[in-house]
Amino acid sequence: MAEPKIGLALGSGGARGFAHIGVLQVFEEAKVPIHCISGSSMGALVGVFYGCGYTPQQMAKMALHFRRKYYVDFTVPKMGLISGDKVKQLIRILTKGKVLEELTPPLRIVATDLLKGEKVVFAHGDISEAVRASISIPGIFVPEKSNGRLLVDGAVVDRVPVTEVKKMDADITIAVDVSFLEVEPEITSIFDVIMRSMEIMEQEMIRINEIDSDIMIKPMINQYSSTAFTNVDQIIQEGVEAAKTKLPEIQLLIENWKEK
């Protein structure tokens, strides 16, 4: 019997994006096949590691040891506080210098052209360049230069890129939204100011353009900061719980597709 092609869209959300790992863990344990992935910002980073062959369990161990000092390289502020060279090098090492065409399942990474105000989708080429562009939070990271373009965070134009997995001919689309707008959060640094501004903008985009997926998974992670890389194990577990809740609905959708 033919199987439906399942596409997974992993959204942006800073540190809350570790919940994507928990979602992938549930899918692997339940043998829910993922045939293609699209990712924006943190979703792109998780998708790349998964496509490179890291298991959710391996990614969880990596995430637990992730520290800001591994990717932060401050520069003289001109177009951003962090140059991004350090994180680019780290991604290149962890993905073993692979290109996007080598990933399984295939992956599309979303970034934003700062000059033209357009969405840029990476389907080929250097993984580290694509991810570096997609995670470049405006004002925090210096924009990534690529083919004469200045690229910033994919969340600016497409927070949860469901449209990209649909373009990959997915029969069933699953979206994972890991962003929340906290009520009166504690803001103590320029990082908090910029991330808060991004979150407000993204929520407004979702209000105008609702995410059009067959299944929406939204882990309850509003109590965790998007900028502090702490409570990683709890965030991953929230991803597990949210995916388990949606699992019967996903399995039913697959069975109904087969019957059709």
C-alpha positions in Angstrom: 0.0 0.0 0.0 1.3 3.5 -0.9 2.4 5.7 1.9 1.6 9.4 2.1 4.5 11.8 1.8 4.8 13.6 5.2 6.3 17.1 5.4 7.4 18.7 8.7 7.8 22.5 9.1 9.9 23.5 12.0 9.4 27.0 13.2 11.6 29.7 14.7 11.6 30.5 18.4 15.2 30.8 19.8 16.0 28.5 22.7 12.4 27.3 22.6 13.2 25.5 19.4 14.8 22.7 21.4 11.2 21.4 21.6 11.6 20.3 18.0 13.9 17.6 19.3 11.2 16.2 21.5 8.7 16.1 18.6 11.2 14.2 16.4 11.8 11.8 19.2 8.1 10.9 19.4 7.8 10.5 15.6 10.8 8.1 15.6 9.5 6.0 18.5 6.0 5.9 16.9 7.5 5.2 13.4 5.9 8.2 11.8 8.0 8.7 8.7 9.2 12.2 7.8 9.9 12.6 4.0 10.8 16.2 3.8 11.5 19.1 6.2 11.5 22.9 6.1 13.0 25.0 8.8 13.2 28.7 9.8 15.8 29.9 12.2 16.1 27.4 15.1 13.9 25.0 13.1 16.5 25.1 10.4 19.3 24.2 12.8 17.4 21.2 14.2 16.3 20.1 10.8 19.9 20.2 9.5 21.2 18.0 12.3 18.4 15.5 11.8 19.1 15.4 8.1 22.8 14.8 8.8 21.9 11.6 10.6 21.9 12.7 14.3 19.2 10.9 16.3 16.9 12.9 18.5 18.6 11.3 21.5 22.0 12.5 20.2 20.6 16.0 19.5 19.2 16.1 23.1 22.7 15.4 24.5 24.2 18.1 22.4 21.5 20.6 23.4 22.1 19.9 27.1 25.7 20.9 26.7 25.0 23.9 24.5 26.4 27.1 25.9 26.3 30.7 24.6 30.1 30.9 24.6 30.2 28.3 21.8 28.6 30.6 19.3 28.9 34.2 20.5 31.7 36.2 19.0 31.1 39.9 19.7 32.1 42.5 17.2 32.2 46.3 17.0 28.5 47.1 16.4 27.8 48.1 12.9 25.1 45.8 11.5 24.9 43.4 14.5 26.5 42.6 17.9 27.7 39.1 16.9 29.8 38.5 13.8 28.5 34.9 13.4 31.8 33.4 12.2 32.0 31.2 15.3 28.6 29.7 14.9 29.1 29.2 11.2 32.3 27.3 11.9 30.6 25.2 14.6 27.8 24.2 12.2 30.3 23.3 9.5 32.1 21.0 11.9 29.0 19.3 13.3 27.5 18.8 9.9 30.9 17.4 8.6 31.1 19.9 5.8 28.1 18.5 4.0 25.9 20.3 1.5 22.1 20.5 1.6 21.7 18.0 -1.2 23.2 15.3 0.9 20.6 15.5 3.7 18.0 12.8 4.4 15.2 13.7 4.5 15.6 16.6 2.1 15.5 20.0 3.7 14.6 23.6 2.7 15.9 26.4 4.8 14.3 29.9 4.9 16.0 33.2 5.3 15.1 36.8 4.5 16.7 39.1 1.9 17.1 42.3 3.9 17.5 44.6 0.8 14.6 43.3 -1.2 12.4 42.2 1.6 11.9 38.8 0.1 12.0 35.2 1.3 15.1 33.3 0.3 14.9 29.5 0.3 18.1 27.3 0.4 17.7 23.9 -1.2 21.3 23.4 -2.3 24.8 24.3 -1.3 26.7 25.0 1.9 24.7 24.0 5.0 26.6 26.4 7.3 25.9 29.4 5.1 22.2 28.6 4.9 21.7 28.0 8.6 23.9 31.0 9.5 21.6 33.2 7.4 18.4 31.7 8.8 19.3 32.2 12.4 20.6 35.8 11.9 18.3 37.7 14.3 18.4 41.3 13.0 20.4 43.6 15.3 22.0 40.6 17.1 23.8 38.8 14.3 25.6 40.6 11.5 23.6 39.7 8.3 25.0 36.8 6.2 26.3 37.9 2.8 25.4 35.4 0.0 25.5 36.1 -3.7 25.3 39.8 -3.3 22.5 39.6 -0.8 22.3 40.5 2.9 20.4 37.7 4.6 18.7 37.7 8.0 16.5 35.5 10.1 13.9 33.4 8.2 11.3 34.3 10.9 11.1 37.8 9.5 9.1 36.5 6.5 8.1 33.0 7.3 8.1 31.8 10.9 6.7 28.3 10.3 7.5 27.5 6.6 4.6 25.1 5.8 4.5 26.5 2.2 7.9 25.1 1.6 7.1 21.4 2.4 4.0 21.8 0.3 6.2 22.8 -2.6 8.1 19.6 -1.9 4.8 17.7 -2.7 4.0 16.7 0.8 0.6 14.9 1.1 0.3 15.6 4.8 1.8 18.7 6.4 2.8 18.9 10.1 3.8 22.3 11.6 5.6 22.8 14.9 5.2 26.3 16.3 7.5 27.0 19.2 7.0 30.8 19.6 4.9 32.4 22.3 4.2 36.0 23.3 4.7 36.4 27.0 2.6 38.9 28.9 4.9 41.5 30.5 8.1 39.5 30.3 11.3 40.5 32.1 13.5 42.6 29.7 17.0 43.3 31.0 19.2 43.3 27.9 19.5 44.3 24.3 19.0 40.7 23.4 15.6 40.7 25.2 14.6 43.9 23.5 15.3 42.6 20.0 13.8 39.1 20.6 10.7 40.6 22.1 10.3 42.9 19.1 10.7 39.9 16.8 8.1 37.9 18.8 5.5 40.7 18.6 6.1 41.0 14.8 5.8 37.3 14.3 2.5 37.1 16.3 1.1 39.9 14.2 2.0 38.0 11.0 0.3 34.8 12.3 -2.8 36.8 13.2 -3.0 38.0 9.6 -1.8 34.8 7.9 -2.8 31.7 9.8 -0.4 28.7 9.4 -2.1 26.4 6.9 -1.1 22.9 7.9 -3.0 19.6 8.4 -1.6 19.2 11.9 -0.4 21.9 14.2 1.9 21.0 17.2 2.3 23.9 19.7 4.4 22.9 22.8 3.5 24.7 26.0 6.7 26.5 26.4 5.6 30.0 27.2 7.2 29.9 30.6 10.7 29.5 29.1 12.8 32.3 27.7 13.6 32.4 24.0 17.0 33.9 24.7 18.3 31.9 27.7 19.6 28.5 26.8 18.6 26.9 30.1 15.9 24.4 31.0 16.8 22.6 27.8 15.6 19.2 29.1 12.2 20.6 30.1 11.8 22.3 26.8 12.5 19.0 24.9 10.1 17.2 27.2 7.4 19.8 26.3 8.0 18.9 22.7 7.5 15.2 23.5 4.2 15.8 25.4 2.8 18.1 22.6 3.7 15.5 19.9 2.2 12.6 21.9 -1.1 14.6 22.2 -1.3 15.0 18.4 0.0 11.4 17.6 -3.5 9.7 17.4 -4.7 12.5 15.0 -1.6 12.1 12.8 -1.9 8.3 12.7 -5.6 8.6 11.8 -4.8 11.1 9.0 -2.2 8.7 7.6 -4.7 5.8 7.7 -7.4 7.8 6.0 -5.0 8.9 3.3 -4.2 5.2 2.6 -7.8 4.3 2.4 -8.4 7.1 -0.2 
